[in-house]
Amino acid sequence: MYIDYKTRIWQRIKIQNDDFPNTKVLELVEQYPESSYDLYDALEREGARPINEILYDTEEEISIEENQGNETMELFYDDGTNAWDNLRGRHIDNIESMEEIDHMSDAADDFNDEKRLREHDKSAEDV
């Protein structure tokens, strides 16, 4: 089994071409204020030599409400069958036995324990 979860995270587009004019970067940012993909493509076309960096330390969980009423955590069997999500709960039709329900609950507990540990480790790094 595996658990998918949705988060939000900041990314950075870094300009590698030191000779690329700052004014051109500003112009392109203003031209593509709502699509980092389009901005990246434009910077590439213009010769800025952009690279994308994921800023892992900015990752945040999002709520169901922030995800327009859609689930933000799902539990799947290895074959891709959805067994549980945090919007509808258990997908009873996809659960083969009560023992499997216990395993799903254990997996969710392990996930939450790991999350708390990551948060603890992150706060310890910040000190």
C-alpha positions as CSV (number, residue, x, y, z in Angstrom):
1,M,0.0,0.0,0.0
2,Y,1.0,3.6,-0.4
3,I,-0.3,7.0,0.7
4,D,-0.5,10.0,-1.6
5,Y,-0.9,13.5,0.0
6,K,-1.2,16.9,-1.4
7,T,0.9,19.9,-0.3
8,R,1.9,23.3,-1.5
9,I,5.5,24.2,-1.9
10,W,7.4,27.2,-3.3
11,Q,9.7,26.8,-6.2
12,R,12.4,29.1,-7.6
13,I,13.4,29.9,-11.2
14,K,17.0,30.8,-11.1
15,I,18.5,32.8,-14.0
16,Q,21.9,31.3,-14.9
17,N,22.8,33.8,-17.6
18,D,24.5,36.6,-15.6
19,D,24.4,38.8,-18.7
20,F,20.6,38.6,-19.0
21,P,19.1,42.0,-18.2
22,N,17.1,42.4,-15.0
23,T,14.7,44.7,-16.8
24,K,13.9,41.8,-19.3
25,V,13.3,39.5,-16.3
26,L,10.9,42.0,-14.8
27,E,9.1,42.5,-18.2
28,L,8.6,38.7,-18.5
29,V,7.4,38.3,-15.0
30,E,4.8,41.0,-15.6
31,Q,3.8,39.4,-18.8
32,Y,3.3,36.0,-17.2
33,P,2.1,36.7,-13.6
34,E,-0.1,33.6,-13.3
35,S,1.9,30.8,-15.0
36,S,5.3,29.9,-13.9
37,Y,5.4,27.3,-16.7
38,D,4.8,30.0,-19.3
39,L,7.3,32.3,-17.6
40,Y,9.9,29.6,-17.6
41,D,9.4,28.9,-21.3
42,A,9.6,32.6,-22.1
43,L,12.9,32.9,-20.1
44,E,14.3,29.9,-21.9
45,R,13.3,31.3,-25.4
46,E,14.9,34.6,-24.5
47,G,18.2,33.0,-23.5
48,A,18.1,33.5,-19.7
49,R,19.1,29.8,-19.2
50,P,16.6,29.3,-16.3
51,I,16.7,26.4,-13.9
52,N,14.0,25.3,-11.5
53,E,14.7,24.6,-7.9
54,I,12.2,23.1,-5.4
55,L,12.3,24.8,-2.0
56,Y,11.6,21.7,0.1
57,D,11.8,23.6,3.4
58,T,8.6,25.6,2.4
59,E,6.3,22.6,2.1
60,E,3.0,23.0,3.8
61,E,0.0,20.7,4.1
62,I,-3.3,22.0,2.7
63,S,-6.8,21.4,4.0
64,I,-9.7,19.9,2.1
65,E,-11.2,23.4,1.9
66,E,-8.0,24.9,0.4
67,N,-8.2,22.1,-2.2
68,Q,-11.6,23.2,-3.4
69,G,-13.4,20.5,-1.4
70,N,-11.2,17.7,-2.8
71,E,-9.3,15.1,-0.8
72,T,-5.7,15.8,0.3
73,M,-4.7,12.3,1.4
74,E,-5.4,9.0,-0.2
75,L,-4.5,5.4,0.6
76,F,-4.0,3.0,-2.3
77,Y,-3.3,-0.7,-2.8
78,D,-0.2,-1.4,-4.8
79,D,-2.3,-2.0,-7.9
80,G,-3.6,1.6,-7.7
81,T,-7.0,0.8,-6.3
82,N,-8.1,3.6,-3.9
83,A,-8.8,2.1,-0.4
84,W,-9.4,5.3,1.6
85,D,-9.3,9.1,1.4
86,N,-9.7,11.9,3.9
87,L,-12.9,13.2,2.3
88,R,-15.1,10.1,1.9
89,G,-13.2,7.8,4.3
90,R,-13.0,4.1,3.6
91,H,-13.9,2.7,0.2
92,I,-15.6,-0.4,1.6
93,D,-16.1,-1.9,-1.8
94,N,-12.4,-2.0,-2.3
95,I,-11.5,-3.5,1.1
96,E,-11.1,-7.3,1.1
97,S,-11.3,-7.9,4.9
98,M,-11.5,-6.4,8.3
99,E,-7.8,-7.2,8.7
100,E,-7.1,-4.9,5.8
101,I,-9.0,-2.1,7.5
102,D,-6.6,-2.5,10.5
103,H,-3.6,-2.3,8.2
104,M,-5.0,0.9,6.6
105,S,-5.5,2.4,10.0
106,D,-1.9,1.4,11.0
107,A,-0.6,2.9,7.7
108,A,-2.4,6.2,8.5
109,D,-1.0,6.3,12.0
110,D,2.5,5.6,10.7
111,F,2.1,8.5,8.2
112,N,1.0,10.8,11.0
113,D,3.9,9.7,13.2
114,E,6.4,10.3,10.3
115,K,4.8,13.7,9.7
116,R,5.2,14.7,13.3
117,L,8.8,13.5,13.3
118,R,9.6,15.6,10.1
119,E,8.0,18.6,11.8
120,H,10.1,18.1,14.9
121,D,13.3,17.6,12.9
122,K,12.5,20.8,10.9
123,S,11.8,22.8,14.1
124,A,15.1,21.5,15.6
125,E,17.0,22.6,12.5
126,D,15.5,26.1,12.8
127,V,16.9,26.5,16.4
